[in-house]
Amino acid sequence: MSITFTHRDGGMEDGTEAGVPSLVAELDGPIDDEHPDVSVTDDDSSWIVSAFQDGTLVLENLEDNDVQPRHLQHVSRAEMIRVMAIMVRGDLAALQQLDWLPGYN
């Protein structure tokens, strides 16, 4: 399984579960409307979880336009780390069981 982290500055790198807390910590920097999020992508399945400075998480599939994006609001940094770690582990079934709302927000 291949995981890619996308940082707030747009840089990308291979990711591991151990790196998730540092990735989420990037959200605690200054408010930046141009770069408000970080993400974890499962390159094999094209699922991505994006975390935003305002506490929103978005789950979407980059390759399947028939799958609608979903979101969670008011998510703590600890919960962001937990959800993104689930993505890194490739447990898509566990991700699907969360109380996602339709759309981006």
C-alpha atoms as a printed R data frame, in Angstrom:
    type eleno elety resid chain resno       x      y      z
1   ATOM     1    CA   MET     A     1   0.000  0.000  0.000
2   ATOM     2    CA   SER     A     2   1.255  3.436 -0.916
3   ATOM     3    CA   ILE     A     3   0.293  6.501  1.135
4   ATOM     4    CA   THR     A     4   0.972 10.107  0.146
5   ATOM     5    CA   PHE     A     5   0.935 13.052  2.535
6   ATOM     6    CA   THR     A     6   0.196 16.494  1.120
7   ATOM     7    CA   HIS     A     7   1.506 19.308  3.321
8   ATOM     8    CA   ARG     A     8   0.100 22.813  3.710
9   ATOM     9    CA   ASP     A     9   2.801 24.179  1.446
10  ATOM    10    CA   GLY     A    10   1.681 21.770 -1.298
11  ATOM    11    CA   GLY     A    11   4.685 19.486 -0.898
12  ATOM    12    CA   MET     A    12   4.052 15.770 -1.142
13  ATOM    13    CA   GLU     A    13   5.849 12.765  0.316
14  ATOM    14    CA   ASP     A    14   5.343  9.117  1.198
15  ATOM    15    CA   GLY     A    15   3.556  8.903  4.521
16  ATOM    16    CA   THR     A    16   3.505  6.599  7.521
17  ATOM    17    CA   GLU     A    17   1.255  6.365 10.552
18  ATOM    18    CA   ALA     A    18   4.048  7.788 12.717
19  ATOM    19    CA   GLY     A    19   4.039 10.951 10.589
20  ATOM    20    CA   VAL     A    20   0.327 11.728 10.937
21  ATOM    21    CA   PRO     A    21   0.597 13.825 14.160
22  ATOM    22    CA   SER     A    22   3.220 16.097 12.565
23  ATOM    23    CA   LEU     A    23   1.115 16.456  9.431
24  ATOM    24    CA   VAL     A    24  -1.950 17.503 11.454
25  ATOM    25    CA   ALA     A    25   0.189 19.874 13.566
26  ATOM    26    CA   GLU     A    26   0.804 21.916 10.397
27  ATOM    27    CA   LEU     A    27  -2.807 23.101 10.714
28  ATOM    28    CA   ASP     A    28  -1.919 25.015 13.879
29  ATOM    29    CA   GLY     A    29   0.121 27.548 11.907
30  ATOM    30    CA   PRO     A    30  -1.200 30.950 10.855
31  ATOM    31    CA   ILE     A    31  -4.577 31.027  9.055
32  ATOM    32    CA   ASP     A    32  -3.911 30.692  5.330
33  ATOM    33    CA   ASP     A    33  -6.855 30.823  2.927
34  ATOM    34    CA   GLU     A    34  -4.668 29.577  0.072
35  ATOM    35    CA   HIS     A    35  -3.264 26.582  1.984
36  ATOM    36    CA   PRO     A    36  -5.832 25.664  4.667
37  ATOM    37    CA   ASP     A    37  -5.452 21.870  4.594
38  ATOM    38    CA   VAL     A    38  -3.300 18.770  4.714
39  ATOM    39    CA   SER     A    39  -4.246 15.349  3.386
40  ATOM    40    CA   VAL     A    40  -3.562 11.633  3.407
41  ATOM    41    CA   THR     A    41  -4.151  9.727  0.159
42  ATOM    42    CA   ASP     A    42  -4.298  5.970 -0.322
43  ATOM    43    CA   ASP     A    43  -2.694  5.870 -3.757
44  ATOM    44    CA   ASP     A    44  -3.960  2.354 -4.480
45  ATOM    45    CA   SER     A    45  -7.662  3.093 -3.899
46  ATOM    46    CA   SER     A    46  -7.639  6.876 -4.623
47  ATOM    47    CA   TRP     A    47  -9.402  7.638 -1.317
48  ATOM    48    CA   ILE     A    48  -8.250 10.821  0.391
49  ATOM    49    CA   VAL     A    49  -8.906 12.396  3.787
50  ATOM    50    CA   SER     A    50  -8.263 16.136  3.941
51  ATOM    51    CA   ALA     A    51  -8.082 18.042  7.231
52  ATOM    52    CA   PHE     A    52  -8.722 21.788  7.336
53  ATOM    53    CA   GLN     A    53  -7.707 24.478  9.796
54  ATOM    54    CA   ASP     A    54 -11.342 25.136 10.689
55  ATOM    55    CA   GLY     A    55 -11.822 21.587 12.019
56  ATOM    56    CA   THR     A    56 -13.406 20.058  8.912
57  ATOM    57    CA   LEU     A    57 -12.460 16.618  7.593
58  ATOM    58    CA   VAL     A    58 -13.368 15.635  4.028
59  ATOM    59    CA   LEU     A    59 -13.433 12.086  2.654
60  ATOM    60    CA   GLU     A    60 -13.560 11.625 -1.103
61  ATOM    61    CA   ASN     A    61 -12.452  9.352 -3.901
62  ATOM    62    CA   LEU     A    62 -10.320 11.134 -6.476
63  ATOM    63    CA   GLU     A    63 -10.984  8.610 -9.253
64  ATOM    64    CA   ASP     A    64 -14.671  7.736 -8.853
65  ATOM    65    CA   ASN     A    65 -16.992 10.630 -9.729
66  ATOM    66    CA   ASP     A    66 -19.997  8.528 -8.700
67  ATOM    67    CA   VAL     A    67 -18.845  8.617 -5.060
68  ATOM    68    CA   GLN     A    68 -19.964 11.846 -3.440
69  ATOM    69    CA   PRO     A    69 -17.583 13.646 -1.051
70  ATOM    70    CA   ARG     A    70 -18.427 13.568  2.651
71  ATOM    71    CA   HIS     A    71 -17.372 15.675  5.586
72  ATOM    72    CA   LEU     A    72 -17.228 15.971  9.362
73  ATOM    73    CA   GLN     A    73 -17.256 19.348 11.111
74  ATOM    74    CA   HIS     A    74 -15.793 20.616 14.386
75  ATOM    75    CA   VAL     A    75 -13.268 17.783 14.544
76  ATOM    76    CA   SER     A    76 -10.552 18.020 17.204
77  ATOM    77    CA   ARG     A    77  -6.913 17.674 16.200
78  ATOM    78    CA   ALA     A    78  -6.802 14.364 18.119
79  ATOM    79    CA   GLU     A    79  -9.744 13.033 16.107
80  ATOM    80    CA   MET     A    80  -8.106 14.214 12.884
81  ATOM    81    CA   ILE     A    81  -5.025 12.193 13.801
82  ATOM    82    CA   ARG     A    82  -7.164  9.144 14.579
83  ATOM    83    CA   VAL     A    83  -9.094  9.316 11.290
84  ATOM    84    CA   MET     A    84  -6.005  9.957  9.182
85  ATOM    85    CA   ALA     A    85  -4.219  7.048 10.887
86  ATOM    86    CA   ILE     A    86  -7.144  4.823  9.892
87  ATOM    87    CA   MET     A    87  -6.567  5.915  6.291
88  ATOM    88    CA   VAL     A    88  -2.843  5.169  6.539
89  ATOM    89    CA   ARG     A    89  -3.678  1.665  7.800
90  ATOM    90    CA   GLY     A    90  -5.973  1.207  4.797
91  ATOM    91    CA   ASP     A    91  -9.053  0.434  6.880
92  ATOM    92    CA   LEU     A    92 -11.605  1.903  4.470
93  ATOM    93    CA   ALA     A    93 -14.435 -0.035  6.136
94  ATOM    94    CA   ALA     A    94 -13.741  1.759  9.436
95  ATOM    95    CA   LEU     A    95 -13.657  5.124  7.655
96  ATOM    96    CA   GLN     A    96 -17.001  4.455  5.981
97  ATOM    97    CA   GLN     A    97 -18.610  3.799  9.393
98  ATOM    98    CA   LEU     A    98 -17.980  7.318 10.698
99  ATOM    99    CA   ASP     A    99 -20.892  9.786 10.779
100 ATOM   100    CA   TRP     A   100 -20.005 11.599  7.556
101 ATOM   101    CA   LEU     A   101 -22.351 14.271  6.226
102 ATOM   102    CA   PRO     A   102 -22.876 14.684  2.462
103 ATOM   103    CA   GLY     A   103 -20.827 17.197  0.478
104 ATOM   104    CA   TYR     A   104 -17.836 19.290  1.399
105 ATOM   105    CA   ASN     A   105 -19.547 21.193  4.249
